[in-house]
């Protein structure tokens, strides 16, 4: 995540922070999972409708993950820019994370927020791997991938 987006994330949550709370980490994470069937359907539909000239893929939605010493915030991330709304703000005590797992092309981590399981995912390229390891360390899980 570039410095401009980190500053935008910090400005976005600044009004929500309580005295003594500070931002520890701001990273991007794809949250959710897209089935292979849906990925193939989107790719096939785009290929048929464009006579093979357009390639499309279905991916999980990307959010800005902002971790403070007391809470975890999720903010919109649209078209390469930090959005203007905070989607979720939960205490760190309500967040538990499983280990970072490596797959062929991605890294993922199962995170439970208020009893609801979510899959956080990153690409295998160098920035994605580094971001995944920083998030895992921040949430207190082993970075095994």
N, C-alpha and C positions, 0 to 999 in steps of 0.2 A: 504494500500500500504506500503510495507516495506521500510526501510530507504535506502537500496541500490537502489531501483527503483526511489525514490524521488531524490537521488543524481544524478542518470543518467538523469532524466528529467531536473534537474537544469543545468547540463553540456550541455545537448542538446540545450537548449534555450539560454545559456549564450552568444553565439556569436550574437544572434539576439536582445538582450536587448539594449535599448538606455540608456544614462546616467540618473540616477535617477529612473530607472525602477527596480523593485524587484519582485521576485517570492513570491506570497502569499500562493499558494495552489497547490499541485500536487496530483491528484487522478485518479483512473481508472473509466471509465464509458462505459457502453455498449451503442452504439449509433445506433438507428434504431429499427425496429420492424420486427419480424418474424411471419407470419400468422400461425394460428393453422393448416391449411391445409398443409402447408409446413413442420411443425414440425411432423405431423402425417405421411406424405409421407416419410420423412427421416427415422423416426423410423421404419416404416413398411418395407422399402427397406432394411435397415440394418438387421432387424430380418429375413427376407426371405432369403437374400443372405448368411447370416452366420448361418442359421438353428437355430436361437435364441440364439447364443452364444455371440453376440456383441450387445451392446446398443449404439445408436447414437442419437444425438439431434442437431437441428439447433438453433443457438443462434445469437443475434446481435453481430456485430464486436466490440471488445473492443479497446478503445483508451486511451492514457494518456491525461488527461485534465490538463493543466498547466495554472493557472490564475495568472497574474501579476497585479500590480496596474494600468496598462494602457491597457493591451491586454489579449486575451484568445488564447492559443495555443492548437492545437490537434496534438499529435504525435502518430506514430505507436506503437502498443504493440503486439508483436508476440511471441508465445510460452513462455509466462511468462517473457519476457524481453522487455525493452524499445527499440524501433527501432531506426534507425539512421536518419529518415526523419521527418520533421515537415509537417503535412498534411495541416494544416490551421493556420493562424495567423490573428485575427480580432481585431479591437479596441473594448474596453468594451462598448463604446457607441452604437455599432452595434449589441449588444447582449441583448436580453430581455428574461426573463424566467418566466414561470408560476409557480404556487405553486407545491410543492412536493406532489404527490398523492400516497397513499398506496393501493396496490392490495393484493390478497390472498398470493402470494409468492414473490412479487417484489415491488419495489418502482420505480416511474417514474416521470419525469419532462419534460414538453414540453419547449424547448429552441428555440428561433428564432434567427438565425444568418444571418445577411444581408438579411432579408426578407424571408428566407427559414426556415420552421419549421423542427425541429429534435426532436426525443424522446430520452432522456437520461434515462438509466435504471440501477438499482442496485438490487442485491439479498436481501432477507429479513434477512439474517443472521446478527449477530452483526457487523462485519466489514463493510458490505454493507450499513446497516442502518446509521452507524456513518459517512461513506463517503458521503452518499446522503445528510445528514443534513449539513455537512461542505460545500459541493458544493452549496447547496441552500442558506446558509448564505453568502457565498462568492459572489454569483450572486445577492444577495439582495432580495431573495424571502422568503416568510414564509414557514417554515418547518412544514406543517400541518399533515404529516403522522406519 
